[in-house]
Amino acid sequence: MAVLIVGGVKGVGLAIARRFAAKGRDLFLAYRADSGAANRACAEIAALGGRPHAIQADVGTPEGARDLIRQVAEQTDRLDLIVHGAVTALAGPLLGLDPAAFAQAILVNGASLVFLVQAAQPLIRRGTSIVFLSSRGSRQIVPNYGTVGAGKALAESLMRYLVPELAPLGVRINAIAPGTLDTEAVRQLFGEGTDGFLASEAAGNPSGRNIAHDDYVGLVEFLAGPEASMIQGQVVFVNGGQYVIA
């Protein structure tokens, strides 16, 4: 089995990689800039029994997505699971953001899902599963989260439009939206207020805590398996009951 995780060397992407590494699969971990994190992730995945392949790429452009898939195709002729977890955490009120930076963030957080799936067509086969990592910010307003939330809302819409094109090929595409996690991206967005934000989120969760990585990685594994072959175009929230209207 071959797995591509875009944004796979940190946070949610790395947690998913750990889940699949335990079964000896080829894991292609795409990252944009942090080579140190990529090296650490590869060492961890190898220690767990996986076969890691770190690839530096920027899926925020069609050319970057094609270059990523070209490098993957040098080592496999198919992808069984594609996870899109790339994110640009550009924080701040929308009216105060640099327009060019805003546009690029929306491309990475939203439109790049299409760039990636278009580029990956030669490696997609019947049974391939594509999973987009979304968040509640796609449905509800979170302060200073506009570029991420709006980008993910765009990707969710694009995902649904991809269903009638992918389903006849036997390929499925869905999204999962994990609840509040302590990740580097969250700390970039909330800065010095991160610890207070995390504590407030945990206190307001009906389940009494924020989620952990183990709460959602099994869902990704399920969506990658044959039992989920008829699940298409869905966004599954994993949040312990918090913000259930999402």
Backbone hydrogen bonds, N-H to C=O, Kabsch-Sander energy under -0.5 kcal/mol:
donor,donor_aa,acceptor,acceptor_aa,energy
3,V,26,D,-2.7
4,L,81,L,-2.7
5,I,3,V,-0.5
5,I,28,F,-2.8
6,V,4,L,-0.5
6,V,83,V,-3.1
7,G,5,I,-0.6
7,G,30,A,-2.3
8,G,5,I,-0.9
8,G,30,A,-1.6
13,G,10,K,-0.6
14,L,10,K,-1.9
15,A,11,G,-2.1
16,I,12,V,-2.1
17,A,13,G,-2.1
18,R,14,L,-2.4
19,R,15,A,-1.5
20,F,16,I,-1.7
21,A,17,A,-2.3
22,A,18,R,-1.1
23,K,20,F,-1.4
24,G,21,A,-2.0
25,R,20,F,-0.8
26,D,1,M,-1.9
27,L,25,R,-0.6
27,L,51,R,-2.4
28,F,3,V,-3.4
28,F,26,D,-0.5
29,L,27,L,-0.7
29,L,53,H,-2.2
30,A,5,I,-2.4
30,A,28,F,-0.7
31,Y,55,I,-2.2
35,S,33,A,-1.5
38,A,34,D,-1.8
39,N,35,S,-2.5
40,R,36,G,-2.2
41,A,37,A,-2.6
42,C,38,A,-2.4
43,A,39,N,-2.1
44,E,40,R,-2.1
45,I,41,A,-2.7
46,A,42,C,-2.5
47,A,43,A,-1.9
48,L,44,E,-1.2
49,G,46,A,-1.3
50,G,45,I,-2.3
51,R,25,R,-2.6
53,H,27,L,-2.4
55,I,29,L,-2.4
57,A,31,Y,-2.8
57,A,55,I,-0.5
59,V,57,A,-0.5
61,T,58,D,-0.9
65,A,61,T,-2.2
66,R,62,P,-2.3
67,D,63,E,-2.3
68,L,64,G,-2.1
69,I,65,A,-2.2
70,R,66,R,-2.4
71,Q,67,D,-1.9
72,V,68,L,-2.1
73,A,69,I,-2.9
74,E,70,R,-0.7
75,Q,72,V,-2.1
76,T,72,V,-1.0
79,L,123,L,-2.7
80,D,2,A,-2.3
81,L,2,A,-1.5
82,I,129,S,-2.4
83,V,4,L,-3.1
84,H,82,I,-0.5
84,H,131,V,-2.8
85,G,6,V,-2.1
85,G,83,V,-0.8
89,A,87,V,-0.6
90,L,88,T,-1.7
91,A,89,A,-0.9
92,G,144,N,-0.8
96,G,93,P,-1.4
97,L,94,L,-1.3
102,F,98,D,-2.7
103,A,99,P,-2.6
104,Q,100,A,-2.1
105,A,101,A,-2.2
106,I,102,F,-2.3
107,L,103,A,-1.8
108,V,104,Q,-2.4
109,N,105,A,-3.0
110,G,106,I,-1.6
111,A,106,I,-1.1
112,S,107,L,-2.7
113,L,110,G,-1.8
114,V,111,A,-1.3
115,F,111,A,-1.5
116,L,112,S,-2.7
117,V,113,L,-2.2
118,Q,114,V,-2.9
119,A,115,F,-2.2
120,A,116,L,-2.0
121,Q,117,V,-0.5
121,Q,118,Q,-1.1
123,L,120,A,-2.2
124,I,120,A,-0.8
124,I,121,Q,-0.9
125,R,79,L,-0.5
127,G,170,G,-2.8
128,T,125,R,-2.5
129,S,80,D,-2.3
130,I,172,R,-2.5
131,V,82,I,-3.0
132,F,174,N,-2.5
133,L,84,H,-2.4
134,S,132,F,-0.8
134,S,176,I,-3.0
138,S,135,S,-1.9
139,R,136,R,-2.3
140,Q,136,R,-2.6
145,Y,142,V,-1.8
147,T,90,L,-0.5
149,G,145,Y,-3.4
150,A,146,G,-2.6
151,G,147,T,-1.0
152,K,148,V,-2.7
153,A,149,G,-2.1
154,L,150,A,-2.1
155,A,151,G,-2.2
156,E,152,K,-2.4
157,S,153,A,-1.9
158,L,154,L,-2.6
159,M,155,A,-2.7
160,R,156,E,-1.8
161,Y,157,S,-1.9
162,L,158,L,-1.6
163,V,159,M,-1.1
165,E,162,L,-1.0
166,L,162,L,-2.4
167,A,163,V,-3.2
169,L,166,L,-1.6
170,G,167,A,-2.0
171,V,166,L,-1.9
172,R,128,T,-2.0
174,N,130,I,-2.3
175,A,234,Q,-3.3
176,I,132,F,-2.1
177,A,236,V,-3.0
179,G,238,V,-2.5
183,T,181,L,-1.2
187,R,183,T,-2.1
188,Q,184,E,-2.0
189,L,185,A,-1.8
190,F,186,V,-2.4
191,G,187,R,-1.7
193,G,190,F,-2.0
194,T,191,G,-1.9
197,F,193,G,-2.4
198,L,194,T,-2.9
199,A,195,D,-2.3
200,S,196,G,-2.3
201,E,197,F,-2.5
202,A,198,L,-2.3
203,A,199,A,-2.2
204,G,200,S,-1.7
205,N,202,A,-1.1
208,G,205,N,-2.3
211,I,180,T,-0.8
215,D,212,A,-1.8
216,Y,213,H,-1.5
217,V,213,H,-1.7
218,G,214,D,-0.5
219,L,216,Y,-0.7
220,V,216,Y,-1.5
221,E,217,V,-1.9
222,F,218,G,-2.2
223,L,219,L,-2.7
224,A,220,V,-1.3
225,G,221,E,-0.5
225,G,222,F,-1.5
228,A,225,G,-1.5
229,S,226,P,-1.6
231,I,228,A,-1.9
232,Q,230,M,-0.7
233,G,173,I,-2.8
236,V,175,A,-2.5
236,V,234,Q,-0.5
237,F,235,V,-0.6
238,V,177,A,-2.1
239,N,237,F,-0.6
242,Q,239,N,-1.6
244,V,241,G,-0.8
246,A,243,Y,-2.4
